[in-house]
Amino acid sequence: MAAEPPVSFAYVREAAARLEGIAHRTPVLTSRTLNSLVGAEVFIKAENFQRIGAFKFRGAYNAVAQLPPDQLAKGVAAYSSGNHAQATALAARELGTSAVILMPEDAPRSKMEATAGYGAEIVTYDRYTEDRTALGHALAEDRGLALIPPYDHPHVIAGQGTAALELLQETGPLDALLVPVGGGGLIAGSATAATALHPGIRVIGVEPEAGDDTKRSLESGARVTVPVPRTIADGQALDTPGEITFTVNRRLVDSIALVSDAEIVTAMRFAFERLKIVLEPSGATPLAALLAGRVDNPPRRIGIIASGGNIDVDRFTSLVTG
C-alpha cells in the first residue's frame, strides 16, 4: 500500500478556507506581447500583490493559525532570507502573538526593516558559514517558541498551494504551471493542487543556475546539497531541498528549468515595462524561463506564479539599468 502523501489536496482546500478574507486573492495578469513572444497563452498569478508582497503569507498564516492556544501565546520563531520572515511576523501580529526571526546578516535591508516593522525581533547569522536550520531550532527551543519553517512543513506547504488553486479556479485547465523553486514549498503545494484538479498538467520548477539543488536532487532521486549559491535571487539561495518538499516534488514535479541572473534581470525589466509590475529576482524566474526559451516544447496554455515583489527601489534600479 502506498504511503499517504505528507500534503493532500484536502489540506490545500482547508487552507484556502482558513485564508478566506485574510490573504489577498491576487490578480491574474495577461499580456498579448508576452503571448506573442513565447507562442503561448500565459496567465500570471501576481503574488507580488499579496500581503507582505509575496506568497509566503499564505503558508505562514495557515501554520500559525493552527497552533494550540497555549503554544500560540508563547510566540513563534522562523528563519528566512526575507519573505517568510515578514510573513511570519505579520501572521503572528494578526493572531495576537510575538515572533522572533533569524535572518542572514546580508538579507536585503528593505526586508529586514519590513520584518521589524511588523513587530518581530530579528536575530542575524552568516548564511555562508552557519547552519540556519540548526540555529533556528536552537533559538526556538531555548525560548520555548513554536518554529514555523519557511517550507518544510505540511501546513506551510498547503497554504502556499492556495496560490495555484486560485489561479486554476480563474483560468480553468492549463497545460503547464511554472513555479519558482527555493526550498520547494511553493511548488510542492502548487503541484498538489494543480495535479489534483488537472492530472495531465506539467509542473515545471525554475531555479537560478547557481542554485540547482532541486534539479540535481530530482535527477539523482535523492536530496543533493550544493554550495550556498551566490545569485541575485536571494529567495532561492538555498543549498538543499526540504525533506518533506522533496518527497512531494519527486512525485509531482515534471522538470526543472534553470535561468541565469542576466535572464532574471531581463524578465524583471519586461515585467516592469510591459506588465507594469515590480518583481523581485526570485519572483521573476518563471517569466525568465519562458522569455529565455528554457521550457522545452512550451504548451498552449501556461500558468506562472510570480512569487513576490519585495525589492527596494535602489536595488531594482541598479539591476535593471546595470
N, C-alpha and C positions, 0 to 999 in steps of 0.2 A: 504494500500500500504506500502511495506517495505521501511524503510528509506535507503537513499543512504549510502553506506559504506564510512567512512572518507578517506579511501585509496582504489583506484581501480587498477586493472592490467594495465590500460592505464597510470596511474601515474608512475608505475614502468617502463614501456616501454619508457615513456618520459624521465625519469631519466637516463635510460641506454643510450639514445641518447645524453643527456647532458654530461654524463661522458665519452663518447667515446673519446679516446685519452688523457684523463685527469687522470682517475683512471687506475690502472693496471688491466688487465684481468688475474687474478691469476690462477695458475695451479690447476689441479685436480689430486690428487695422489691416487695410489692404492698399496696394499700390499698383496701378496699371504699369508704371515704369518698371517696377520690380518684376512683375509678371512677365513683361516683355523680355527683360534681361535674362531671366532664368528659364523661360519657356514653360512656365507652370503657373497655376493659380495658388498664391501664397496668402496665408492668414496668420497674422502676428498677434499673439496674446501679449499685450503690453503690460507686463508686471512692473515696469518702472513707475506705473501709476498706483501700485499697491501701497498700503500703509507702510511706512519707513522706506519706501522707494524700491522695494524688492519683494519677491515671492516668499522670502523667509518668514514673514509674519504669519503666514498660514500655518506652517508646521510648528512654530514656537508657541503660538496661542493654543493650538489643538493639544499640544503636550502639557503645557502649564495648566490649562483648564481642567485636565483630568487628574491632577494631583489630589490626594486625600486632603481634607481641610487642615489637619494638624501639620502636615508637611508644607502645604501652601503657606501657612502662617510663618514658618521658619525662613522662607525665602528660597530663591533658586540661584544656580550658578550656570555659566556657559563658557565655552571657549570658541573664539571666532575671529576671523580677519576683519569683520566689519558688519555685514548684513545680518547674520544671525545674532550678533551682539546687540544691534539695535532692536531686532525683532523680539528677543527675549526680554530686553529691558522694557519695551513697550507693553508686551504681554503681561509682565509682572505688574507694571503700573496699573494696567486695565483691570487686573484681577486682585488688586489691593495688597500686593506683597512687594518684597525687595529683591534686587538682583545684584550679583557680583559677577563681573565679566572679565575673563582672561583674554587679552588681545596682544598680538605681536607688536613689539615696540615700533616697527616700521609700517604699521597699518595706516591707511590714508587718514590724515588729520581730520578731515570732514566726518569720517565715520566714527572716530573716537569722540569728537565733540557731540555728535548726534546721540551716541550711546549715553554719554554723561548727561545730556540734556533730557533724556527720558528718565533720569533719576538713578542710574546704575553706578555702582562703584567699579572702577577699572583697575585691574592688575595687569602689568605688562610682562612680556617674556621675549626672548630672542628665538624667532622661528627657525633659524638656521643651525642652532646649537642645542636647543631644548625641545623636549617632547611635550607638546601642548596637551595631549590626551592624559598623560601621566600627571602633569601639573594640574589639569582641570579636575581629575578625580581626587587628587590630594587636597586641593582647595575646598571642594565640596564636602569631603569627609571631615576635614579639620573644622569647618564652620557649621556642619550639620545641615547643609543645603541640598536641595534636590538638583541633580545635574541634568540639564537639558542639552544633550549633544546636538551639534549642528545638522547631522544627517543620519547617524546610525541608531535610530530609534523608531519603532513601528508607528507611534503617534505622530512623530515629526514627518516621516515619510508619507503617511496617509494625508496629513494636512497639505503637504506640497502637491500631492496628486490632485487636489481640487482645482488647481490651475488648468490642467489638461481636461478635467471633467467639464469645467465651464467652457473651455474652448470648443470642445466637441459638441456640447449642447447647443452652441451657437452656429457652428459651421455644418453640422451633420458629418457624415463619413468623410474621412481623409485617407489618402493613400500612404502618407508618411508623416511622422512627427519628429522634428529636430529639437533637441533639448541640450542645454549646456551641462557639462559633467564636471563636478569638483569631487566631493566625497561620494556623490551618487544618489543623494536623497531625492532631488527633484526628478531625475529621470526614473528612479525606482517607483515613485508614486505616480508619475505620469504614465509610465508603461503599464502599471497595474490598472489604471483607469482606462487607458486607450485600448489595450488588448481585450479588456472585458467588454467594452462597448463595440469594438470593431476588430474581431480576431485577426483579420488579414492585414492590419496596418503595420507598416515598417516603422520601428522606433530606432532612431539614429541619434547617438550621443555625439557631442562635439567637445573636444579638448584642445587646449593650446599645445603646439608641438613640443614645447619644453616640458610639459607635464602629462605624458601619455600613459600614466599608470593604469587607467581603466582599460585602455585599448590593449596594452600588453597583458593585463590580467585576463581579459576575456579570451584572448588568443591562446594563452597558456592553460586556461582552465583553473587557475589558482591566483590568489591575490599576489601581485608583484609590487615591490617597493622601488621607487626611483629616487634619485637625489631631489631634494626640495627644489622645485622649479623656480627659475627667475623669469617671470613673464609679467607683462602689463596686466594680465587677467588675474589680479590678486585673489579674487574669489575662487579661482581654480588652481591656486598654487599649493597643491597637496601632493604628498608622496606615495600614498597608497589608498585604494578604495576602502570604504567601510565594510565591515564583516557582514552586516545584515543587508546593506545595499547591494553588495556583490552577489549575495545569494539570490536576490530578486533579479538583478540585471543580467546575470548569466543565463537566466531562463527567458527573459522577455525582450532584451535589447538585441537588435539585429546586427548593428555595426557601430563603429566609432570613426568619425572623421576628425582629422587634425587640421588646425589652422595656425598660421604664423602670426606674430604680433603685428606685422605690417598689414596682413589681411584683416585683422581685427580693427585696426585703425581705419582702413578703407570702409568697413561696414559701419563704424561709428559715424564717419563723415556722411555716408549715404543716408543713414537714419536721420541725421540732423537736417540735411539739405532736402531730402525727398519725402521723408515721413514726418518731419517736424517734431522729432522726439530726441531726447538725450538718453543714450545708453552708456553704461559703464562698460569697460572692456569685456568682463565676463558675460554681461547681458547681450553682447553683440556677436558672440562666437557662432551661434547657429546661422545668423544672417551672413556672417563672413564665409561660412562653409558653402552656402548657396552661391553667393556672389563670386567666389573664387573657384567654383566648379569642383568642390571637394566631395560632392554627393554623387555617387555612381548611379547612372540611369535614373535621374530625377523623375518622379512620377507626376501625374497631372495635378493633384491637389495636395498641397503641403502645408502643414501647420508648424509654426515656430513659437517657442516660448522665449520671449525676450525677457530675461530673468530679473533685470534691475537697471536702475539709472543713477546709482549713488556715486557721483564723481564731482569734485569741486570744479569751479569754472577755470581756475588756473591750470589744473592738470588736464582737463578736457582740451583746453585751448592749445597747450603745449603738445599734446598728442596729435590732434588733427591738423595742426599747422606746422609741425616739426619736419 
